[in-house]
Amino acid sequence: DIQLTQSPSVLSASVGDRVTITCRASQGISTSLAWYQQRPGKAPKLLIYAASTLQSGVPSRFGGSGSGTEFTLTVNSLQPEDFATYYCQHLNDYPLTFGQGTRLEIK
Amino acid sequence: EVQLVESGGGLVKPGGSLRLSCAGSGFSFSSFSMNWVRQAPGKGLEWVASISAASVYINYADSVKGRFTISRDNDKKSLFLQMNSLRADDMAVYYCAREGSGYLRRLDYWGQGTLVAVSS
C-alpha cells in the first residue's frame, strides 16, 4: 500500500501569509494526487487534482505542484476562511489512502 | 446541482449490522464511480470502498474487507454500504463521494455524512 506523509501536522499563519504544505508518497504515483480542504463539522471539499489542476470554483490563491513522490499545496494571501484542515489523497491505485492531515491555524 | 445525501447512520451494538444509503441527484448517477470514506471522531479521513459505474469493479480497504459490502442501484440513483460485524473502531462519520469523470481521478463531490456509533 502507498503511504502518504504530510508535513507539517500543524501550521500557524496569519491572514495575508503564503503557506506551503508538503505531501510525500512512499512510492511514485506520477501526478495522481488530490488535495482537499475540510472545515470543522463539514464534508471535505476538493481543491486540486492531478497534482496541479484547480477544481472549478476554487480561488486561484490555491495552487498545487509536484510529481512522483513529493507534492506541495500552496495558499497565497491567506483569507480567514482558509483556516481549516487539509488532506492529500493518492488515486494511483487501491487502496486510495489519505495523508494524516495538516491543520492550518491562525497565529 | 450535484447533491449526495447519506442516511442510515445510528447507534449499533458491537457485532451488529447497519446499512447506509446515499442518494444522488443533479447528475447522471449511472455514469460515475462512487466511494465511501469515513472519519473517526477527531481523526483523519479513511477511504473505505469504491464501486465502478456498472458495479463491475469493487474495492475495499483491508480494515473492512469481508465485513462491509458496497453496492448501488442505478435505477434508484442510490449507493449503499452494508456493514456487518461492526466494531468500536468502525465508529465514524461516513461520507459518500463521487469520483469525477475522465482519466484524472478525484473525489469531486461529497455528501454531508452520516454518523455511525458503535457501543454497547
Chai-1 contact restraints between the chains, C-beta under 6 A:
chainA,res_idxA,chainB,res_idxB,connection_type,confidence,min_distance_angstrom,max_distance_angstrom,comment,restraint_id
A,A34,B,R106,contact,1.0,0.0,6.0,A-B,restraint_1
A,A43,B,Y95,contact,1.0,0.0,6.0,A-B,restraint_2
A,A43,B,W110,contact,1.0,0.0,6.0,A-B,restraint_3
A,A43,B,Q112,contact,1.0,0.0,6.0,A-B,restraint_4
A,A43,B,G113,contact,1.0,0.0,6.0,A-B,restraint_5
A,P44,B,W110,contact,1.0,0.0,6.0,A-B,restraint_6
A,L46,B,R106,contact,1.0,0.0,6.0,A-B,restraint_7
A,L46,B,D108,contact,1.0,0.0,6.0,A-B,restraint_8
A,Y49,B,L104,contact,1.0,0.0,6.0,A-B,restraint_9
A,Y49,B,R106,contact,1.0,0.0,6.0,A-B,restraint_10
A,A50,B,L104,contact,1.0,0.0,6.0,A-B,restraint_11
A,Y87,B,L45,contact,1.0,0.0,6.0,A-B,restraint_12
A,L91,B,R105,contact,1.0,0.0,6.0,A-B,restraint_13
A,Y94,B,N59,contact,1.0,0.0,6.0,A-B,restraint_14
A,P95,B,W47,contact,1.0,0.0,6.0,A-B,restraint_15
A,P95,B,A61,contact,1.0,0.0,6.0,A-B,restraint_16
A,L96,B,W47,contact,1.0,0.0,6.0,A-B,restraint_17
A,F98,B,L45,contact,1.0,0.0,6.0,A-B,restraint_18
A,Q100,B,G44,contact,1.0,0.0,6.0,A-B,restraint_19
A,G101,B,G44,contact,1.0,0.0,6.0,A-B,restraint_20
